[in-house]
Structures are given as C-alpha cells and as structure tokens.
Amino acid sequence: MAEPPSSSSALPAPPWTVRPAARAWRCAPTPGGIRDFHAALPDYAPTPLTRLPGLEAESTVGRVYVKDESCRLGLPAFKALGASWAIHRALTERTAAATAPTVPITSVTSVPPISPVTLVTATDGNHGRAVARMARLLGQRAHVFVPRGVHPQALAAIVAERATVTEVQGPYDEAVRRAAEEAAEPFAILVQDTAWPGYERIPGWIVEGYSTLCAEIDEQLRADGVGEGPDLVSIPVGVGSLAQAVVTHYRSRPAVRAPALLSVEPQTAACVLTSLIHGTPVSVTTGDTIMAGLNCGTPSSIAWPYLNHGLDAAVAVSDADTARAAARLAALGVSAGPCGAAALAGLRAILTGPGADARRTALGLDTDSVIVLLNTEGTAANPLTEPRR
C-alpha cells in the first residue's frame, strides 16, 4: 500500500482568497445509481432544507437555507452517505472476487456473507462512527484510529458501535498513517475519506456517496420555488471530500447557472486555503480547535484538482466566530455542532466587516441571492466545548 502524505512545516494562511474563473470550469458528473442505493437503506430519508428568514435580514440577501445533516441515516452527521456507499462497493468487489455471485447486489444489506474483515479508518469523529456503524450492521469488525483533540463523547459513540478504538497522540495526519499501516494486515480494508497517490479508489467512492446530499438540495429548492438553484453554497472543509462532491455536482451541469462555492476551514487547520494561495497542495501543522472534524492538515489528493479549479473562494474562521454561529443557529432551531456551524461563520466572514462590499461583488451576491449553508453535523456529533488539550 502506498504511504499517505507526510506533513511539512506550517505556512501562513491568509483568511480569504477568491478565484474569479471557478464558475466557468466544468468536470464530469458523478455516476448514477447512488441516490437509489441510499433510498433503499432502512433509515433513509432526505434531511431537511430549512429556510431561515432571520439570517436573510442580517445577511442582506434574498433567501438563506440550511441543509441540516444533524440526523442522517440514524447518525448525527452526513458522513454515513459516503461510508455506506464506499463500504458497499468495497465488500461487493471483495465478494465478487471470492465467489463470483450471480445475484445482483442492490443495497448495503444485500452483500453476500464473506469471511469477516476489519474495516480500518482514521477519524476526527463522524466518519469513524459511520464506518463502525456500517461494519456492525454487516457483521464485520472495525478498527478506528483517533487523533488528539476529539471530544470524549465522540469517542464513546464510536466504541458504542463495537469498534476497536486506538487513540493517537498526534494530529489527524498521524492517525491516517497509523490506520494505513494497520490496514496492510490480511483481512483488513482501509476505508479512509482522504486520498493520496496509490490510495484513491475508496476515497473516490466516499465522495460519490455524498452526491445524494446535493441531489436532495436540488429537489428541495425546486419544491420551494427556487428552480434555478442557489447563488452561493457554503461548505465546511477538512481534507476536501465533501467540497469535491459539491464542486462535482455544480460544475458538471453546463446548462445550469453555476453558483459560487465557498470553502470554510478553521484558522488553525486551513490546508485548503493555504494550498489555493500557493497553487499547489500544502500540508500545514494543525492546532487545537472546537471544529474537530475539520482539523486536517493535508488536502485529499483526489479532491485537490476539483478544489483548485472549482472553488470560487476560501475563508478561515476562528473558534469564537464558529461558537457564535452555532449559538445563532440554535436560537433558530437548528442543531449544529462546530463543524456544521462553520458554514454560517464563513458566510458572516465574507458578508461583514472591512472589504465586505468587494467580497460580495467578487461572489456575485446581491439582495436577491439564494444562499445554502451545509450544516454537516448536529451537536450530538461534536458538543460545543473547548478543545481538549
């Protein structure tokens, strides 16, 4: 197995960058059939797309919606979409190689029995819990590597899925390296939501799984009279896999007006922002943050080309700004953990303060614009507390 990327020393990360050509870039669409796969799962239902008039007034835009992933397939974050699809694909492929089944495999629960394997991953919380849940449902084992700073409640939730959990006294990138080493053992499969040269197929399936979220947004906006789609989507970003899925969705439809796409990261882990500034993938040294699921130091290798060409803008936000955003969403009835609330913190960062008029103009925003915030996790996934030292 190829080695995951190594870390380099931290580079200064400006809080904002804009890329005027992004809306003109186009890519191939996601393969079909993924939404149907998810719809066949027992706990599937589209997550809410909720309009928040209170945010419209303070943001001086036409409409603000939040895509609320605080309950997705029975878990408090969006990650189950990618984990379920990727594990389905990986186990199906393994079974086909071993038994050449003649019965079509149409859902995650229809995979024929195989010799038990261990699904190995590294996580800041939500992805690991999703992998552990799928492993338990399918009668497989899970081994989850967790970096420092993950909330004890998130750890307990992974353990509750009957996974083996190994805490790593280092950052996320170190946990990824440990997981890759463990997955080199026989009867193990690495199910990682970041990619590096030599390990890209399963991360690609994870990205494909996230496309269901975007398809739901299209349907929900049309049902609310917004058939032309959003003008801006604000996306919390760790290694960039969800952002890759969003870029793919909106940059693969040449006949549709393209929205602006904004990535939002912690100031202490702004690897995508820093990479965009330097024009090449950069690994940064991460610090402590309440946005544990975004505390990643290296962009995914398969995500980078999409982020580099398809993101209109990137911004980094502070823990304090994210905490305020979470409190505002809570007051509006939306359960948002720090990672999910980062989408609102990023929107506020670009729409307020010195230079806000220039940032609005750069993103094509006005008083009629439609904004979609991706609330990627609820408070049950990652309670809003100070980072663990």
Summary of the structure (lengths in Angstrom):
residues: 389
radius of gyration: 19.5
end to end distance: 32.5
largest distance: 63.1
contacts: 1473
relative contact order: 0.19
helix: 41%
strand: 15%
